Amino acid sequence: MKQKTVGGCPKPLWMVATVLAASVGVTACGGGGGGGGGGMPMLPIALVPAPAPAPSPAPAPAPAPAENRAAVPGSEPSPSLSAPQPGSTAAVGNDSEGIYAGVRGIAFVGTNGSLAGSFLGGTMWGSLKVTGLDWSFNPDTELYVPPNAYPVTGSGTFTPKKSVDGTYAYDNRRPSDVGPLAYTIENALAVSQASMTGTWSNTDSSPSLGVTVQVDGQGVFTGSTSGVQIGQCTLSGTVALAQPGSAKNMYSLTLKAVNAATASTNDCKLTPAATGSYAGPAIIGLVPAGVYDSNGYFRSLMFLIRSNTGATLLVNLRKQP
């Protein structure tokens, strides 16, 4: 089993998706700095020349020009978890369902406790038994660690519409932390089936790994892949609301990949089985359009899917104008 991740370097939710791409390569965003100082004991003043004048303090940085804080064309304001959009998961969902993300991974929890997650060590598929704010894995839950699948045990707690925490273990190993994973702002976004309509692509990513899909109003899509890491594939499938008629940001996606390689392109690597078919959850994600919240957000299509052989694909595709 192999795991691939397709995307750029967005944040904060999508930064997690990028970090999980150990088999493709890790992209880091950000920077840092530091400094230090020291001195020596002061001699008696009669033996020391007059000290040089202290340097003037650096002027405070000027505030960013107003135009730098303006909404980026084509972006939209962020939804708010404190005032979620009507019908969204944060507004009408139960205390456990939704999208969670953190430095250790991403988890998609359905209204019925269904679970799909991607962690540094592998992907997890199955369901949760939820009692109040406590959770534990049902016996159908497995952790896929290339090239094997292992039954997984574990338990933890939810902080309603804020976070999920706990531990899991497999193959007689020491328990690992599930989180904490934070309840993301995407849960406050109200969506519809029509929200998926359009073209989605990772145009800002490496040319060695490209994916583009076009989704119609019924959720039927076609697409293609390119680049040496994923090969030349023709894609088809569907993406539909997990709860038809709701406005919750959770979809079910199925995908079929067919080899479309030519003499000058690479074979499709998304056909681990004769059918080359995958299934899993999908959401509409929000990628910051700039440094400031006021710059707004762009939409992305993110999905975590697997084949019947255990091969997984974690994808982040930007909505195209």
N, C-alpha and C positions, 0 to 999 in steps of 0.2 A: 504494500500500500504506500502511496505517495501523497504528500500534501503540498499544494501550491497556493500561493496568495497573489492576487493581482490587485494593484492599486498604487497610488502615489504616496505622499507623506502628509496626509491631513491630520487634524487633531481636534478634540482629544480622542474620540471613539476610534477614528480610523488609524491613529498612531498605533493603537493596540493591534489592529489587524496587520499592520506592516511588521511589527516586532515578531508576530507569530510566524512569519515567513522564513523559518530557518532553512527550509529546503531550497528557497529561491534566493535569499539574501536579505540582510537586515538593513533598512534605511533608517538613519537617525536624523532627527530634526532638533535644532536649538543650538545653544552655545554656552559659554561660561567664561570665568576669569578668576583672578585671585591676586594676592599680593602679600607682602610682609615687610617687616622692618626690624631694626635693632639699634644698639648704641653702645656707649662705653661710659664708665663712671666719670662724672664731672670732676675736673681738677680744681684746686683752689683758684678763685677768680683772678688773683694777681698773676697767675702763670698761664692764663688762657687768653688768646686774642678775642677781641669782641666778636660775637657771633654774627654771621651774615643775616640780613633781614629775612624773616620767614616769607616764603612765597605766598602770593595772594591766592586765596581759595579759588578753585575753579568755579566759574559762574554756573548757576543752576541751569540745566538744560531747558531750552525754550519749549513751551507746550507745542504739541503737534499742531500744524496748521489745520484749520477747521475742515479743509477739503480732504485731509487724510482720514478724518473720522466719518466722512459721509458714506452713505450706503453705496456699495459697489454696484454698478449697473447689472441687472439680471439677478441680484441676490434677493433674499427675503429675510425679514426679521426672525430672530430666534423665538420659538415658543417658550413658555415659562412653566416650570413644574409647579410653581406656587399658584398659577392661574392657567391651567392647561386648556387647550382648545376643546370645545364641546365634542363629546363622543370619543375623544382620544383614550388610549389605555390609561393614562394618568388620571383622566376624569371619571371613567366608568369601569375600569378594570378591577380585578381583585387585588389583594395585597401582595401577591407573589408574581403574577404574570408580567412579562415585559422584556425589555432589553437591558442587559447589565454589562458593564465593561470596566476594566482596571488593568493594572500592570501585569497581572497574571493571566488575563484572557478575556474572552467575550462569551456571553451565554444568552441564549434565546429561550425564554420560558413561556410556554403556551398557557392559555386559560385553563386547560385540563391537566396541567403539570408536565406536558411534553417538554423535552430538553434536547437542545443541540448546543454544543459549546466547542470552542477552540482554545486550547491552552498551550503553553510552551512545550509540553511533553507530547501532545497529541490532540485528537478530537474526541468528544464525548457525546454519545447518543443514547437516548432512552427516555425515562420519565421519573418524576419526583412524586413521592407521597407527601402531601402537605397537610399537616395537622396544626391548625391555628397559624402560628408564625414559625413553626418548626418544619424542617424538611428532611427527608432521607431518600436515598436512591431506591427505586423499585428494582426487582431482579432482572428486568430486561435491559438495564443500563450497562453499557460497555465503553471502555476507553480504548481507542484505536491508537496504538503506538507502533509506527512502522517497524516490521511488517505484520504485526500481530494485533489481535483484539482480545482484551482481557475483561472479565467481569469486574465491576468496580463497586466498592461499598463506600459509604460516607453519609454524613449528616451535617446539619447546620441550622441557621436561623435567617429569617427575613426581618429587616426593619422596613415596615410597610412603605413602599414607593420611595425608598431611599437607598437600600443596599441589600446584598446577600453575602453571607459569610459561612464558613465551615471547612471541613476537611474531606479528603477522599483517599482511598488506598486501593492498590491492585497488586496482584502477583506477590503477595506476602511482603510488600515493601513498606517502608516507613510512610506514614500519612503525609500528604501534601496539602497545602492550603488551596481552597477554592477561591478565596478572595482576600480582602474584601473587594467586591465588584459593585460599582455604583450604578444606580438607576439613572439612565441617560435622558437627556433632554428630548431625544427622539420619541420617548413615550408620551410627551405632551403634544405631539403633532397629530392632528386629525387628518386622515387620508381617505381615499376612495379607490375603487378599481381604476377609475380614469386617471388617478395620480401616477400610474405606471406608464401611461401612454407617452411615447416619444423614443428618442435615441439616447442610449447610454453607452459611454465609452471611457476607457482609461487613457485618454489622449495625452495626459501629462506624465505618463510613466515611461519606463525604458522601452525603446523600440524593439527590444528582444522579447517582449511579453505584451501582446496587444489583444484586447477583447472589445467587440462592439456588438450591441444587440438593438434591434428595433422592435418595440412593443406596441401592439394595436390596442384599441379600446376594449377589447374582450380579454386582454392579457395574453394573447398569442404572440410569440416572438420568433424572429429569425435573427441570425447573426453570423459572425465569423471570428476566427482568431488568427494571430500571426506571430512570428518571432521564433527564435531558436528554442526558447524555454518551453513553449507550449505547442508549437507547430501550427500547421495550416489545417484548421477544422471548419466545417460548416455546422452551425448550431441551430437548433429549433427547440421549442418548448412552450410552456405556459407559466404565468405567474398570476396567482389569484388570491384575493383576501382569504386569510385563514378562517375568518368568521364572515361569510358573505352578508352584505348589508350593514356591517358595522363600520366604524371609522377608526378602528384600532390599527396601529402601525405594525402589522404582522401579516406576511403573505406566505403562501406555499409555492415553491418553484420546482418545476421539473425541467430537465434539460437533456437533450440528446445530441451527441457529437458524432460527426461522420468525418472520416479522413478525406481531406480535400487537397492533399499534397500533389505537387507537380514535380517535374524533374529539377526545378530550381528552388523548391521550398521544402521545409522539413515536414516529416510525417506528424500527424495529429497525435498528441500525447494524452488526449482525454478519452481514449477508447480502451479502458482496461478490461472491458468485457465485450462480448459479441454485440451487445446492444449499445454500448457506449452511453448508457443513461444514468442520470443523477437525480437526486431529490433532496429537498431540505428547506429551511426557512429563509425568507427574504424580508428586508425592511427598506424603507426610505430613510437614508441617513442625511445628516446635515454637516457639511464641511465649511469651516470658517472661510469667508471671502477675503479676510484681511486680518490685521493685528487686533483691531478693536471690535467689540460686540456690535457697535453701531455700523460696522462695515457690512454686516449681514452674513447670510449663509447661502451656499449652493447645495442643491440636492444631489444625492448619490443613491445608486442602487447597490445594496450590499446583500450578498447571499452566501450561505454556508451549506454546501451540498455534498453528497457522497454517492458513490456507485455501489452496486451489489457486491463488489470485491473489496470495498473499504477505502478505495481511493477518494480523497476529499479535495474540494476546491473552495477557497475563501476568496471572494471577489468584491471589489469596490469600483464601481463605474460611475463617472460623473455624468449628470444630466446635461445634454448638449442643447444649445439654443435652438 
